Amino acid sequence: MTSSVTVRVPAKVNLQLSVGPLRDDGFHDLVNVFHAVSLFDEVTASEADTLTVRVVGDSAAQVPVDGDNLAIRAARALAARAGRPYGANLVIRKHIPVAGGMAGGSADAAAALVACDRLWGLGLSRDDLREIAADLGSDVPFALLGGTAVGTGRGETLSPLPVSGRFHWVFALADGGLSTPQVYGECDRLREAAGQRPGWPALSPALAQALRDGDAKALGGALVNDLQPAAIMLRRSLARTLEVGREHGALGALVSGSGPTCAFLAESEVHARELAISLAGAGVCRTVVGAYGPVPGAVLV
Ligand code: ATP
């Protein structure tokens, strides 16, 4: 048995988030193109008799350190699967914005699964880990997989998408988070008020082609997020943030997932740096980070 294991896990941005009609079970059918970017949390699992978690980093105070922490829930689910009351001290080094629409909690859950599997010497297959991940939340399986993939159903059925090259991104991080269920609720409310009946969502052929070709300009034009109007409704300032990015030549600008992080696609690494400076200078967000994608999912370091 190893005494300490560290796993690095990426944030995601949704390149396409198409939200179908509300189902009877309260979920929506989605077409969700996930793209893993080089903005990472790290989870270290060390030997211990009980399960504990500690979070370090700027936004640590916003993350629960009890049984609600998704990394703890993941470790518990893994121990239950193994049929033994394993313990571990988990330390999360948090860089992914909390409640920012970049699936940071899901990322930590995926990292905890990989770390504890190794710490406890279980040797589960990726398929087994994916099954446990899917029970923890619809974004967790993607954090294990990484790359670029399309999720269907609630987002948990994943197929990798072919991508050429690398895309350069700038993320504008906002103060405070947005609640994902609240954003979905607002999306339903806006649609009902407008008398809109959403159709069955499908993967955008233009988006898939742009990814295959490594064509940033085409990708910028094909980005779509059905949750964006709802996120803007709940946080009006996001409209201005997106506008500033577009004014400075972003090839695409959209709210990431349920927000409030905004994602901007740049022409190149140099352009990403310029765009980041412009966004920071305009005072339309708390802070700005650059990243590229796609990157692999949760990996041992
Ligand atoms: P998504 O994009 O999947 O909707 P998100 O990025 O908007 O998620 P998270 O950062 O995953 O949001 O956090 C959502 C909530 O989950 C937070 O408000 C936080 O209280 C809780 N949470 C539980 N565990 C964690 C964790 N390890 N890291 C971050 N948040 C966590």
Boltz pocket constraint, residues with backbone or C-beta under 6 A from the ligand:
constraints:
  - pocket:
      binder: B
      contacts: [[A, 62], [A, 63], [A, 64], [A, 68], [A, 69], [A, 70], [A, 71], [A, 92], [A, 96], [A, 97], [A, 98], [A, 99], [A, 100], [A, 101], [A, 102], [A, 103], [A, 104], [A, 105], [A, 106], [A, 108], [A, 109], [A, 139], [A, 177], [A, 178], [A, 180], [A, 256], [A, 257], [A, 258], [A, 259]]
      max_distance: 6.0
